[in-house]
Amino acid sequence: MFSAPGFGNDTVLSGFDAIGGTADTQDLIDFSAYSGTQDITTANFASRVSITDAGADTLITMTGTGDSILLVGVADHTTVSLASGDFVLG
């Protein structure tokens, strides 16, 4: 979904399923193209990715790149437990 560092500030308007689903239906954000010094893995996820509430939405920010993703309608990331398992990592 997000090809490499420097993709900018994107907005996912609707339809992102942040809760549940099965392995076949759960929506994932793909960060697998991040590599080299910007590699995002399960081990470094907490230090490379910030997930914060933005009112009725959730803001995902990649540390050090200036890139961000706003998930519109995904409120209170702590309730929906958005975490590294919701991402495809390198």
C-alpha positions as CSV (number, residue, x, y, z in Angstrom):
1,M,0.0,0.0,0.0
2,F,2.8,2.5,0.9
3,S,5.7,1.8,-1.4
4,A,8.7,3.4,0.4
5,P,9.7,6.2,2.7
6,G,8.7,9.6,1.3
7,F,5.1,8.6,0.3
8,G,3.9,11.7,2.1
9,N,0.7,12.2,4.2
10,D,-2.1,10.0,3.0
11,T,-5.7,9.5,4.1
12,V,-7.7,6.3,4.1
13,L,-11.3,7.6,3.9
14,S,-13.4,4.6,4.8
15,G,-13.6,0.9,4.9
16,F,-10.4,0.1,6.9
17,D,-11.3,-2.8,9.2
18,A,-9.2,-2.3,12.3
19,I,-11.0,-4.8,14.4
20,G,-11.0,-8.6,14.0
21,G,-11.7,-10.4,10.8
22,T,-10.0,-13.6,9.8
23,A,-6.6,-14.0,8.2
24,D,-8.4,-13.8,4.9
25,T,-10.5,-10.7,5.6
26,Q,-8.5,-8.5,8.0
27,D,-7.3,-5.3,6.5
28,L,-3.5,-4.7,6.7
29,I,-1.3,-1.7,6.0
30,D,1.7,-2.8,3.9
31,F,5.0,-1.3,5.0
32,S,7.1,-4.2,3.5
33,A,8.8,-1.8,1.0
34,Y,10.5,0.0,3.8
35,S,14.0,-1.4,3.8
36,G,17.6,-0.6,4.7
37,T,17.9,2.1,7.4
38,Q,14.1,2.7,7.3
39,D,13.2,-1.0,7.7
40,I,10.1,-1.5,9.9
41,T,10.0,-4.9,11.6
42,T,8.1,-6.4,14.5
43,A,11.2,-5.9,16.7
44,N,11.5,-2.1,16.0
45,F,7.9,-1.3,15.3
46,A,7.3,0.7,18.5
47,S,10.3,2.9,17.9
48,R,9.6,3.5,14.1
49,V,5.8,3.9,14.1
50,S,3.6,6.1,16.2
51,I,-0.1,5.5,16.5
52,T,-2.2,8.2,18.0
53,D,-5.8,9.3,18.4
54,A,-6.9,12.2,16.1
55,G,-10.4,12.8,17.3
56,A,-12.7,10.4,15.5
57,D,-9.7,9.1,13.5
58,T,-6.4,7.4,14.0
59,L,-3.0,8.9,12.9
60,I,-0.1,6.6,12.0
61,T,3.2,8.4,11.7
62,M,6.5,6.9,10.6
63,T,9.4,8.2,12.8
64,G,12.1,10.1,10.9
65,T,10.4,10.1,7.5
66,G,7.6,12.7,7.9
67,D,5.2,10.2,6.4
68,S,1.8,9.7,7.9
69,I,-1.5,7.9,7.3
70,L,-4.8,9.1,8.7
71,L,-7.4,6.4,9.1
72,V,-10.7,8.2,8.9
73,G,-13.4,6.7,11.1
74,V,-11.0,4.5,13.1
75,A,-11.5,6.1,16.5
76,D,-9.6,5.4,19.7
77,H,-6.7,3.2,18.6
78,T,-6.4,1.8,22.1
79,T,-9.9,0.3,21.9
80,V,-9.4,-1.2,18.5
81,S,-5.9,-2.4,19.5
82,L,-4.2,-1.3,16.3
83,A,-0.7,-2.8,16.6
84,S,2.1,-4.4,14.5
85,G,-0.2,-7.3,13.6
86,D,-2.2,-4.9,11.5
87,F,0.7,-4.2,9.2
88,V,2.7,-6.2,6.7
89,L,6.3,-5.6,7.8
90,G,9.7,-6.0,6.1
